[in-house]
């Protein structure tokens, strides 16, 4: 996307400069971490809406509080089965997966 002011960069241009272009290892690593963080934020938001503490959510799915904390902070690479257990059993919500 072209900008009228040459000094203004798009967000993608900023990411290209800082993390490399799409499909490079550095950019892919960044995108994975960003998505893990976003999933963690969604889980945290849903947990708070359900009026649960991290400890209460952990107890519901048979995990430790520290595990929930790592997920919510984007510091854990969780399996799909764990994500399903967290959302569906722990929070009583449904997962809808879309591939683009």
Biopython code that builds the backbone (N, CA, C, O; Angstrom):
import numpy as np
from Bio.PDB.StructureBuilder import StructureBuilder

atoms = [
    (1, "UNK", "N", (0.845, -1.178, 0.000)),
    (1, "UNK", "CA", (0.000, 0.000, 0.000)),
    (1, "UNK", "C", (0.887, 1.236, 0.000)),
    (1, "UNK", "O", (1.769, 1.372, 0.847)),
    (2, "UNK", "N", (0.659, 2.117, -0.927)),
    (2, "UNK", "CA", (1.422, 3.363, -1.036)),
    (2, "UNK", "C", (0.878, 4.394, -0.055)),
    (2, "UNK", "O", (-0.325, 4.458, 0.198)),
    (3, "UNK", "N", (1.766, 5.181, 0.481)),
    (3, "UNK", "CA", (1.348, 6.287, 1.340)),
    (3, "UNK", "C", (1.711, 7.585, 0.651)),
    (3, "UNK", "O", (2.668, 7.635, -0.123)),
    (4, "UNK", "N", (0.947, 8.645, 0.928)),
    (4, "UNK", "CA", (1.221, 9.944, 0.317)),
    (4, "UNK", "C", (2.455, 10.579, 0.921)),
    (4, "UNK", "O", (3.239, 11.207, 0.209)),
    (5, "UNK", "N", (2.640, 10.426, 2.218)),
    (5, "UNK", "CA", (3.802, 10.962, 2.905)),
    (5, "UNK", "C", (4.855, 9.862, 2.977)),
    (5, "UNK", "O", (4.616, 8.822, 3.592)),
    (6, "UNK", "N", (5.992, 10.068, 2.374)),
    (6, "UNK", "CA", (7.043, 9.049, 2.298)),
    (6, "UNK", "C", (7.583, 8.661, 3.679)),
    (6, "UNK", "O", (8.153, 7.581, 3.835)),
    (7, "UNK", "N", (7.410, 9.533, 4.685)),
    (7, "UNK", "CA", (7.914, 9.251, 6.027)),
    (7, "UNK", "C", (6.971, 8.362, 6.841)),
    (7, "UNK", "O", (7.366, 7.830, 7.879)),
    (8, "UNK", "N", (5.747, 8.200, 6.384)),
    (8, "UNK", "CA", (4.771, 7.391, 7.105)),
    (8, "UNK", "C", (4.852, 5.959, 6.589)),
    (8, "UNK", "O", (4.798, 5.711, 5.384)),
    (9, "UNK", "N", (4.981, 5.030, 7.519)),
    (9, "UNK", "CA", (5.064, 3.612, 7.165)),
    (9, "UNK", "C", (3.775, 2.905, 7.578)),
    (9, "UNK", "O", (3.143, 3.273, 8.568)),
    (10, "UNK", "N", (3.397, 1.894, 6.815)),
    (10, "UNK", "CA", (2.266, 1.065, 7.207)),
    (10, "UNK", "C", (2.738, 0.100, 8.285)),
    (10, "UNK", "O", (3.939, -0.077, 8.491)),
    (11, "UNK", "N", (1.794, -0.516, 8.964)),
    (11, "UNK", "CA", (2.139, -1.489, 9.994)),
    (11, "UNK", "C", (2.907, -2.661, 9.387)),
    (11, "UNK", "O", (3.876, -3.141, 9.975)),
    (12, "UNK", "N", (2.478, -3.121, 8.217)),
    (12, "UNK", "CA", (3.180, -4.227, 7.553)),
    (12, "UNK", "C", (4.604, -3.833, 7.162)),
    (12, "UNK", "O", (5.512, -4.661, 7.242)),
    (13, "UNK", "N", (4.811, -2.601, 6.746)),
    (13, "UNK", "CA", (6.174, -2.143, 6.429)),
    (13, "UNK", "C", (7.036, -2.156, 7.690)),
    (13, "UNK", "O", (8.209, -2.527, 7.644)),
    (14, "UNK", "N", (6.450, -1.751, 8.808)),
    (14, "UNK", "CA", (7.170, -1.775, 10.077)),
    (14, "UNK", "C", (7.544, -3.221, 10.442)),
    (14, "UNK", "O", (8.675, -3.492, 10.844)),
    (15, "UNK", "N", (6.589, -4.138, 10.297)),
    (15, "UNK", "CA", (6.871, -5.544, 10.600)),
    (15, "UNK", "C", (7.928, -6.110, 9.662)),
    (15, "UNK", "O", (8.804, -6.858, 10.097)),
    (16, "UNK", "N", (7.855, -5.762, 8.378)),
    (16, "UNK", "CA", (8.859, -6.217, 7.407)),
    (16, "UNK", "C", (10.259, -5.778, 7.819)),
    (16, "UNK", "O", (11.212, -6.554, 7.746)),
    (17, "UNK", "N", (10.370, -4.531, 8.250)),
    (17, "UNK", "CA", (11.675, -3.990, 8.628)),
    (17, "UNK", "C", (12.192, -4.634, 9.912)),
    (17, "UNK", "O", (13.371, -4.969, 10.016)),
    (18, "UNK", "N", (11.302, -4.802, 10.883)),
    (18, "UNK", "CA", (11.735, -5.296, 12.193)),
    (18, "UNK", "C", (11.894, -6.812, 12.247)),
    (18, "UNK", "O", (12.831, -7.314, 12.867)),
    (19, "UNK", "N", (10.970, -7.561, 11.590)),
    (19, "UNK", "CA", (10.950, -9.011, 11.711)),
    (19, "UNK", "C", (11.182, -9.744, 10.388)),
    (19, "UNK", "O", (11.204, -10.975, 10.365)),
    (20, "UNK", "N", (11.351, -9.025, 9.313)),
    (20, "UNK", "CA", (11.542, -9.656, 8.012)),
    (20, "UNK", "C", (10.219, -9.782, 7.278)),
    (20, "UNK", "O", (9.145, -9.616, 7.856)),
    (21, "UNK", "N", (10.323, -10.074, 6.014)),
    (21, "UNK", "CA", (9.119, -10.199, 5.189)),
    (21, "UNK", "C", (8.366, -11.480, 5.528)),
    (21, "UNK", "O", (8.905, -12.385, 6.165)),
    (22, "UNK", "N", (7.097, -11.541, 5.087)),
    (22, "UNK", "CA", (6.279, -12.735, 5.310)),
    (22, "UNK", "C", (7.001, -13.979, 4.819)),
    (22, "UNK", "O", (7.720, -13.955, 3.819)),
    (23, "UNK", "N", (6.789, -15.068, 5.554)),
    (23, "UNK", "CA", (7.320, -16.393, 5.242)),
    (23, "UNK", "C", (8.793, -16.573, 5.596)),
    (23, "UNK", "O", (9.342, -17.653, 5.378)),
    (24, "UNK", "N", (9.444, -15.547, 6.135)),
    (24, "UNK", "CA", (10.801, -15.755, 6.634)),
    (24, "UNK", "C", (10.693, -16.365, 8.031)),
    (24, "UNK", "O", (9.660, -16.223, 8.685)),
    (25, "UNK", "N", (11.726, -17.028, 8.486)),
    (25, "UNK", "CA", (11.706, -17.665, 9.797)),
    (25, "UNK", "C", (11.446, -16.642, 10.905)),
    (25, "UNK", "O", (10.642, -16.891, 11.804)),
    (26, "UNK", "N", (12.120, -15.500, 10.843)),
    (26, "UNK", "CA", (11.953, -14.484, 11.880)),
    (26, "UNK", "C", (10.521, -13.969, 11.926)),
    (26, "UNK", "O", (9.955, -13.801, 13.007)),
    (27, "UNK", "N", (9.938, -13.717, 10.766)),
    (27, "UNK", "CA", (8.565, -13.203, 10.708)),
    (27, "UNK", "C", (7.580, -14.264, 11.177)),
    (27, "UNK", "O", (6.636, -13.955, 11.905)),
    (28, "UNK", "N", (7.789, -15.503, 10.771)),
    (28, "UNK", "CA", (6.912, -16.590, 11.197)),
    (28, "UNK", "C", (6.975, -16.769, 12.705)),
    (28, "UNK", "O", (5.941, -16.946, 13.349)),
    (29, "UNK", "N", (8.173, -16.725, 13.277)),
    (29, "UNK", "CA", (8.318, -16.822, 14.729)),
    (29, "UNK", "C", (7.568, -15.697, 15.428)),
    (29, "UNK", "O", (6.892, -15.925, 16.431)),
    (30, "UNK", "N", (7.686, -14.482, 14.898)),
    (30, "UNK", "CA", (6.968, -13.341, 15.477)),
    (30, "UNK", "C", (5.454, -13.554, 15.394)),
    (30, "UNK", "O", (4.743, -13.335, 16.375)),
    (31, "UNK", "N", (4.963, -13.978, 14.235)),
    (31, "UNK", "CA", (3.518, -14.169, 14.042)),
    (31, "UNK", "C", (2.978, -15.232, 14.997)),
    (31, "UNK", "O", (1.879, -15.080, 15.531)),
    (32, "UNK", "N", (3.736, -16.304, 15.215)),
    (32, "UNK", "CA", (3.313, -17.365, 16.137)),
    (32, "UNK", "C", (3.212, -16.818, 17.549)),
    (32, "UNK", "O", (2.232, -17.075, 18.248)),
    (33, "UNK", "N", (4.218, -16.064, 17.975)),
    (33, "UNK", "CA", (4.195, -15.474, 19.319)),
    (33, "UNK", "C", (3.045, -14.486, 19.470)),
    (33, "UNK", "O", (2.400, -14.435, 20.517)),
    (34, "UNK", "N", (2.791, -13.706, 18.430)),
    (34, "UNK", "CA", (1.702, -12.730, 18.478)),
    (34, "UNK", "C", (0.352, -13.425, 18.595)),
    (34, "UNK", "O", (-0.517, -12.979, 19.345)),
    (35, "UNK", "N", (0.175, -14.508, 17.862)),
    (35, "UNK", "CA", (-1.095, -15.242, 17.926)),
    (35, "UNK", "C", (-1.254, -15.944, 19.270)),
    (35, "UNK", "O", (-2.363, -16.013, 19.798)),
    (36, "UNK", "N", (-0.166, -16.465, 19.831)),
    (36, "UNK", "CA", (-0.225, -17.082, 21.162)),
    (36, "UNK", "C", (-0.640, -16.049, 22.198)),
    (36, "UNK", "O", (-1.451, -16.335, 23.079)),
    (37, "UNK", "N", (-0.079, -14.845, 22.089)),
    (37, "UNK", "CA", (-0.443, -13.770, 23.001)),
    (37, "UNK", "C", (-1.922, -13.421, 22.856)),
    (37, "UNK", "O", (-2.617, -13.241, 23.856)),
    (38, "UNK", "N", (-2.408, -13.324, 21.618)),
    (38, "UNK", "CA", (-3.809, -12.978, 21.371)),
    (38, "UNK", "C", (-4.745, -14.042, 21.935)),
    (38, "UNK", "O", (-5.779, -13.709, 22.515)),
    (39, "UNK", "N", (-4.399, -15.316, 21.774)),
    (39, "UNK", "CA", (-5.220, -16.392, 22.329)),
    (39, "UNK", "C", (-5.232, -16.297, 23.847)),
    (39, "UNK", "O", (-6.278, -16.470, 24.474)),
    (40, "UNK", "N", (-4.084, -16.024, 24.435)),
    (40, "UNK", "CA", (-4.001, -15.859, 25.883)),
    (40, "UNK", "C", (-4.879, -14.725, 26.378)),
    (40, "UNK", "O", (-5.543, -14.849, 27.407)),
    (41, "UNK", "N", (-4.884, -13.623, 25.650)),
    (41, "UNK", "CA", (-5.723, -12.485, 26.026)),
    (41, "UNK", "C", (-7.205, -12.839, 25.928)),
    (41, "UNK", "O", (-7.997, -12.424, 26.774)),
    (42, "UNK", "N", (-7.582, -13.597, 24.909)),
    (42, "UNK", "CA", (-8.981, -14.021, 24.774)),
    (42, "UNK", "C", (-9.388, -14.921, 25.940)),
    (42, "UNK", "O", (-10.476, -14.776, 26.496)),
    (43, "UNK", "N", (-8.507, -15.847, 26.302)),
    (43, "UNK", "CA", (-8.799, -16.746, 27.414)),
    (43, "UNK", "C", (-8.922, -15.948, 28.711)),
    (43, "UNK", "O", (-9.828, -16.195, 29.508)),
    (44, "UNK", "N", (-8.028, -15.005, 28.924)),
    (44, "UNK", "CA", (-8.081, -14.172, 30.130)),
    (44, "UNK", "C", (-9.398, -13.387, 30.189)),
    (44, "UNK", "O", (-10.043, -13.317, 31.235)),
    (45, "UNK", "N", (-9.780, -12.809, 29.068)),
    (45, "UNK", "CA", (-11.024, -12.031, 29.017)),
    (45, "UNK", "C", (-12.233, -12.913, 29.312)),
    (45, "UNK", "O", (-13.113, -12.531, 30.083)),
    (46, "UNK", "N", (-12.273, -14.086, 28.702)),
    (46, "UNK", "CA", (-13.398, -15.000, 28.929)),
    (46, "UNK", "C", (-13.410, -15.508, 30.372)),
    (46, "UNK", "O", (-14.477, -15.672, 30.964)),
    (47, "UNK", "N", (-12.231, -15.757, 30.937)),
    (47, "UNK", "CA", (-12.149, -16.198, 32.331)),
    (47, "UNK", "C", (-12.716, -15.128, 33.264)),
    (47, "UNK", "O", (-13.463, -15.434, 34.193)),
    (48, "UNK", "N", (-12.355, -13.879, 33.006)),
    (48, "UNK", "CA", (-12.854, -12.786, 33.832)),
    (48, "UNK", "C", (-14.360, -12.606, 33.664)),
    (48, "UNK", "O", (-15.062, -12.335, 34.639)),
    (49, "UNK", "N", (-14.861, -12.752, 32.443)),
    (49, "UNK", "CA", (-16.309, -12.664, 32.214)),
    (49, "UNK", "C", (-17.059, -13.772, 32.940)),
    (49, "UNK", "O", (-18.208, -13.595, 33.345)),
    (50, "UNK", "N", (-16.389, -14.930, 33.104)),
    (50, "UNK", "CA", (-16.995, -16.058, 33.816)),
    (50, "UNK", "C", (-16.813, -15.925, 35.328)),
    (50, "UNK", "O", (-17.243, -16.794, 36.087)),
    (51, "UNK", "N", (-16.175, -14.839, 35.763)),
    (51, "UNK", "CA", (-15.925, -14.579, 37.189)),
    (51, "UNK", "C", (-15.131, -15.711, 37.841)),
    (51, "UNK", "O", (-15.434, -16.150, 38.950)),
    (52, "UNK", "N", (-14.103, -16.169, 37.117)),
    (52, "UNK", "CA", (-13.228, -17.221, 37.626)),
    (52, "UNK", "C", (-11.831, -16.665, 37.840)),
    (52, "UNK", "O", (-11.369, -15.813, 37.081)),
    (53, "UNK", "N", (-11.164, -17.150, 38.874)),
    (53, "UNK", "CA", (-9.747, -16.839, 39.042)),
    (53, "UNK", "C", (-8.952, -17.828, 38.202)),
    (53, "UNK", "O", (-9.501, -18.815, 37.712)),
    (54, "UNK", "N", (-7.673, -17.566, 38.038)),
    (54, "UNK", "CA", (-6.827, -18.520, 37.331)),
    (54, "UNK", "C", (-6.836, -19.860, 38.056)),
    (54, "UNK", "O", (-6.861, -20.914, 37.422)),
    (55, "UNK", "N", (-6.816, -19.816, 39.362)),
    (55, "UNK", "CA", (-6.806, -21.050, 40.154)),
    (55, "UNK", "C", (-8.102, -21.843, 39.960)),
    (55, "UNK", "O", (-8.067, -23.066, 39.827)),
    (56, "UNK", "N", (-9.237, -21.154, 39.944)),
    (56, "UNK", "CA", (-10.517, -21.831, 39.746)),
    (56, "UNK", "C", (-10.598, -22.470, 38.366)),
    (56, "UNK", "O", (-11.065, -23.601, 38.228)),
    (57, "UNK", "N", (-10.145, -21.749, 37.348)),
    (57, "UNK", "CA", (-10.142, -22.304, 36.000)),
    (57, "UNK", "C", (-9.220, -23.516, 35.924)),
    (57, "UNK", "O", (-9.566, -24.531, 35.319)),
    (58, "UNK", "N", (-8.054, -23.405, 36.539)),
    (58, "UNK", "CA", (-7.107, -24.520, 36.544)),
    (58, "UNK", "C", (-7.721, -25.751, 37.191)),
    (58, "UNK", "O", (-7.577, -26.861, 36.678)),
    (59, "UNK", "N", (-8.407, -25.562, 38.318)),
    (59, "UNK", "CA", (-9.045, -26.683, 39.010)),
    (59, "UNK", "C", (-10.095, -27.351, 38.127)),
    (59, "UNK", "O", (-10.225, -28.575, 38.129)),
    (60, "UNK", "N", (-10.846, -26.547, 37.372)),
    (60, "UNK", "CA", (-11.906, -27.100, 36.519)),
    (60, "UNK", "C", (-11.350, -28.017, 35.433)),
    (60, "UNK", "O", (-12.027, -28.952, 35.006)),
    (61, "UNK", "N", (-10.124, -27.756, 34.984)),
    (61, "UNK", "CA", (-9.577, -28.574, 33.890)),
    (61, "UNK", "C", (-8.443, -29.489, 34.349)),
    (61, "UNK", "O", (-7.819, -30.168, 33.533)),
    (62, "UNK", "N", (-8.179, -29.506, 35.652)),
    (62, "UNK", "CA", (-7.143, -30.383, 36.178)),
    (62, "UNK", "C", (-5.731, -29.909, 35.883)),
    (62, "UNK", "O", (-4.847, -30.715, 35.593)),
    (63, "UNK", "N", (-5.520, -28.601, 35.956)),
    (63, "UNK", "CA", (-4.201, -28.036, 35.685)),
    (63, "UNK", "C", (-3.762, -27.194, 36.882)),
    (63, "UNK", "O", (-4.481, -27.077, 37.874)),
    (64, "UNK", "N", (-2.583, -26.617, 36.770)),
    (64, "UNK", "CA", (-2.076, -25.734, 37.820)),
    (64, "UNK", "C", (-2.312, -24.278, 37.432)),
    (64, "UNK", "O", (-2.394, -23.936, 36.253)),
    (65, "UNK", "N", (-2.419, -23.436, 38.449)),
    (65, "UNK", "CA", (-2.605, -21.998, 38.227)),
    (65, "UNK", "C", (-1.488, -21.427, 37.363)),
    (65, "UNK", "O", (-1.741, -20.593, 36.495)),
    (66, "UNK", "N", (-0.256, -21.870, 37.593)),
    (66, "UNK", "CA", (0.883, -21.354, 36.834)),
    (66, "UNK", "C", (0.739, -21.654, 35.341)),
    (66, "UNK", "O", (1.205, -20.880, 34.505)),
    (67, "UNK", "N", (0.091, -22.781, 35.004)),
    (67, "UNK", "CA", (-0.141, -23.130, 33.603)),
    (67, "UNK", "C", (-1.104, -22.132, 32.963)),
    (67, "UNK", "O", (-0.870, -21.670, 31.846)),
    (68, "UNK", "N", (-2.178, -21.805, 33.663)),
    (68, "UNK", "CA", (-3.144, -20.826, 33.161)),
    (68, "UNK", "C", (-2.455, -19.473, 32.992)),
    (68, "UNK", "O", (-2.672, -18.789, 31.992)),
    (69, "UNK", "N", (-1.643, -19.092, 33.944)),
    (69, "UNK", "CA", (-0.916, -17.825, 33.877)),
    (69, "UNK", "C", (-0.009, -17.779, 32.648)),
    (69, "UNK", "O", (0.026, -16.774, 31.938)),
    (70, "UNK", "N", (0.721, -18.862, 32.396)),
    (70, "UNK", "CA", (1.614, -18.901, 31.222)),
    (70, "UNK", "C", (0.824, -18.779, 29.921)),
    (70, "UNK", "O", (1.252, -18.098, 28.989)),
    (71, "UNK", "N", (-0.326, -19.440, 29.865)),
    (71, "UNK", "CA", (-1.162, -19.353, 28.660)),
    (71, "UNK", "C", (-1.659, -17.923, 28.470)),
    (71, "UNK", "O", (-1.576, -17.372, 27.372)),
    (72, "UNK", "N", (-2.172, -17.327, 29.535)),
    (72, "UNK", "CA", (-2.727, -15.979, 29.438)),
    (72, "UNK", "C", (-1.664, -14.939, 29.091)),
    (72, "UNK", "O", (-1.984, -13.887, 28.537)),
    (73, "UNK", "N", (-0.426, -15.221, 29.406)),
    (73, "UNK", "CA", (0.664, -14.294, 29.087)),
    (73, "UNK", "C", (1.380, -14.640, 27.781)),
    (73, "UNK", "O", (2.390, -14.024, 27.440)),
    (74, "UNK", "N", (0.852, -15.628, 27.052)),
    (74, "UNK", "CA", (1.432, -15.998, 25.764)),
    (74, "UNK", "C", (2.762, -16.716, 25.880)),
    (74, "UNK", "O", (3.547, -16.717, 24.931)),
    (75, "UNK", "N", (3.032, -17.334, 27.039)),
    (75, "UNK", "CA", (4.311, -17.997, 27.261)),
    (75, "UNK", "C", (4.208, -19.512, 27.232)),
    (75, "UNK", "O", (5.114, -20.199, 27.703)),
    (76, "UNK", "N", (3.126, -20.042, 26.690)),
    (76, "UNK", "CA", (2.955, -21.486, 26.631)),
    (76, "UNK", "C", (2.372, -21.868, 25.283)),
    (76, "UNK", "O", (1.429, -21.243, 24.800)),
    (77, "UNK", "N", (2.937, -22.887, 24.693)),
    (77, "UNK", "CA", (2.456, -23.407, 23.422)),
    (77, "UNK", "C", (1.518, -24.563, 23.734)),
    (77, "UNK", "O", (1.970, -25.684, 23.967)),
    (78, "UNK", "N", (0.213, -24.298, 23.740)),
    (78, "UNK", "CA", (-0.735, -25.318, 24.167)),
    (78, "UNK", "C", (-1.211, -26.164, 22.997)),
    (78, "UNK", "O", (-1.247, -25.714, 21.852)),
    (79, "UNK", "N", (-1.574, -27.400, 23.314)),
    (79, "UNK", "CA", (-2.128, -28.302, 22.311)),
    (79, "UNK", "C", (-3.587, -27.939, 22.056)),
    (79, "UNK", "O", (-4.237, -27.309, 22.890)),
    (80, "UNK", "N", (-4.082, -28.341, 20.909)),
    (80, "UNK", "CA", (-5.486, -28.069, 20.584)),
    (80, "UNK", "C", (-6.426, -28.721, 21.584)),
    (80, "UNK", "O", (-7.460, -28.147, 21.927)),
    (81, "UNK", "N", (-6.081, -29.912, 22.054)),
    (81, "UNK", "CA", (-6.946, -30.590, 23.030)),
    (81, "UNK", "C", (-7.018, -29.786, 24.329)),
    (81, "UNK", "O", (-8.068, -29.736, 24.969)),
    (82, "UNK", "N", (-5.916, -29.161, 24.717)),
    (82, "UNK", "CA", (-5.902, -28.332, 25.920)),
    (82, "UNK", "C", (-6.725, -27.069, 25.697)),
    (82, "UNK", "O", (-7.474, -26.648, 26.579)),
    (83, "UNK", "N", (-6.588, -26.474, 24.538)),
    (83, "UNK", "CA", (-7.376, -25.281, 24.211)),
    (83, "UNK", "C", (-8.870, -25.614, 24.253)),
    (83, "UNK", "O", (-9.674, -24.854, 24.793)),
    (84, "UNK", "N", (-9.222, -26.752, 23.678)),
    (84, "UNK", "CA", (-10.618, -27.200, 23.689)),
    (84, "UNK", "C", (-11.105, -27.376, 25.126)),
    (84, "UNK", "O", (-12.192, -26.919, 25.479)),
    (85, "UNK", "N", (-10.292, -28.042, 25.954)),
    (85, "UNK", "CA", (-10.659, -28.286, 27.352)),
    (85, "UNK", "C", (-10.832, -26.964, 28.106)),
    (85, "UNK", "O", (-11.778, -26.806, 28.878)),
    (86, "UNK", "N", (-9.927, -26.028, 27.885)),
    (86, "UNK", "CA", (-10.002, -24.724, 28.547)),
    (86, "UNK", "C", (-11.279, -23.976, 28.178)),
    (86, "UNK", "O", (-12.005, -23.494, 29.047)),
    (87, "UNK", "N", (-11.540, -23.887, 26.888)),
    (87, "UNK", "CA", (-12.680, -23.099, 26.410)),
    (87, "UNK", "C", (-14.009, -23.789, 26.685)),
    (87, "UNK", "O", (-14.922, -23.182, 27.245)),
    (88, "UNK", "N", (-14.120, -25.042, 26.298)),
    (88, "UNK", "CA", (-15.408, -25.725, 26.356)),
    (88, "UNK", "C", (-15.762, -26.213, 27.761)),
    (88, "UNK", "O", (-16.892, -26.024, 28.209)),
    (89, "UNK", "N", (-14.820, -26.831, 28.455)),
    (89, "UNK", "CA", (-15.117, -27.355, 29.793)),
    (89, "UNK", "C", (-14.843, -26.328, 30.882)),
    (89, "UNK", "O", (-15.633, -26.172, 31.813)),
    (90, "UNK", "N", (-13.724, -25.631, 30.760)),
    (90, "UNK", "CA", (-13.360, -24.663, 31.792)),
    (90, "UNK", "C", (-14.220, -23.421, 31.781)),
    (90, "UNK", "O", (-14.632, -22.930, 32.832)),
    (91, "UNK", "N", (-14.495, -22.904, 30.575)),
    (91, "UNK", "CA", (-15.222, -21.632, 30.467)),
    (91, "UNK", "C", (-16.663, -21.789, 29.969)),
    (91, "UNK", "O", (-17.427, -20.823, 29.972)),
    (92, "UNK", "N", (-17.035, -22.994, 29.544)),
    (92, "UNK", "CA", (-18.399, -23.215, 29.074)),
    (92, "UNK", "C", (-18.711, -22.498, 27.767)),
    (92, "UNK", "O", (-19.865, -22.166, 27.498)),
    (93, "UNK", "N", (-17.697, -22.261, 26.966)),
    (93, "UNK", "CA", (-17.871, -21.579, 25.679)),
    (93, "UNK", "C", (-17.632, -22.571, 24.547)),
    (93, "UNK", "O", (-17.273, -23.719, 24.809)),
    (94, "UNK", "N", (-17.819, -22.166, 23.317)),
    (94, "UNK", "CA", (-17.595, -23.008, 22.144)),
    (94, "UNK", "C", (-16.483, -22.426, 21.288)),
    (94, "UNK", "O", (-16.329, -21.208, 21.199)),
    (95, "UNK", "N", (-15.713, -23.298, 20.661)),
    (95, "UNK", "CA", (-14.651, -22.879, 19.745)),
    (95, "UNK", "C", (-15.171, -22.958, 18.323)),
    (95, "UNK", "O", (-15.819, -23.934, 17.945)),
    (96, "UNK", "N", (-14.887, -21.932, 17.537)),
    (96, "UNK", "CA", (-15.217, -21.918, 16.115)),
    (96, "UNK", "C", (-13.927, -21.635, 15.376)),
    (96, "UNK", "O", (-13.380, -20.537, 15.479)),
    (97, "UNK", "N", (-13.436, -22.605, 14.637)),
    (97, "UNK", "CA", (-12.151, -22.496, 13.945)),
    (97, "UNK", "C", (-12.390, -22.134, 12.483)),
    (97, "UNK", "O", (-13.192, -22.767, 11.796)),
    (98, "UNK", "N", (-11.683, -21.107, 12.020)),
    (98, "UNK", "CA", (-11.775, -20.669, 10.626)),
    (98, "UNK", "C", (-10.387, -20.670, 10.012)),
    (98, "UNK", "O", (-9.443, -20.138, 10.596)),
    (99, "UNK", "N", (-10.265, -21.259, 8.851)),
    (99, "UNK", "CA", (-8.997, -21.248, 8.127)),
    (99, "UNK", "C", (-9.176, -20.366, 6.901)),
    (99, "UNK", "O", (-10.115, -20.539, 6.124)),
    (100, "UNK", "N", (-8.254, -19.416, 6.741)),
    (100, "UNK", "CA", (-8.365, -18.490, 5.603)),
    (100, "UNK", "C", (-7.287, -18.754, 4.589)),
    (100, "UNK", "O", (-7.222, -18.074, 3.565)),
]
sb = StructureBuilder()
sb.init_structure("model")
sb.init_model(0)
sb.init_chain("A")
sb.init_seg("    ")
for serial, (resi, resn, name, xyz) in enumerate(atoms, 1):
    if name == "N":
        sb.init_residue(resn, " ", resi, " ")
    sb.init_atom(name, np.array(xyz, "f"), 0.0, 1.0, " ", f" {name:<3s}", serial, name[0])
structure = sb.get_structure()
